[in-house]
Amino acid sequence: MREVQEELRIVEDQLEHLVDDTDEKSLRALVAETPHAQFEHHESRKHSDAMTRHRDDLRITLAELGLKLDDLLDRLKEHTP
């Protein structure tokens, strides 16, 4: 669980920077109106979207691990005199 929490922390930090970069490239693409600027924005958006999906997967994994831990603790309590 700790490993997933640490990875989530790192991914959330990286995602913040990716979103900032994507926003900047979006603005550049609007101002420049060039195919290259549009391409850079599109590529940046793909990376941000992929990192968002990864973050969401980590959150789901963390929630599932929490549920498993709760279940194991409940079972341990049942078998402890």
Secondary structure, DSSP 8 states (H G I E B T S, - for coil): -HHHHHHHHHHHHHHHHHHHHHHHHHHHHHHH--HHHHHHHHHHHHHHHHHHHHHHHHHHHHHHHHHHHHHHHHHHHHH--
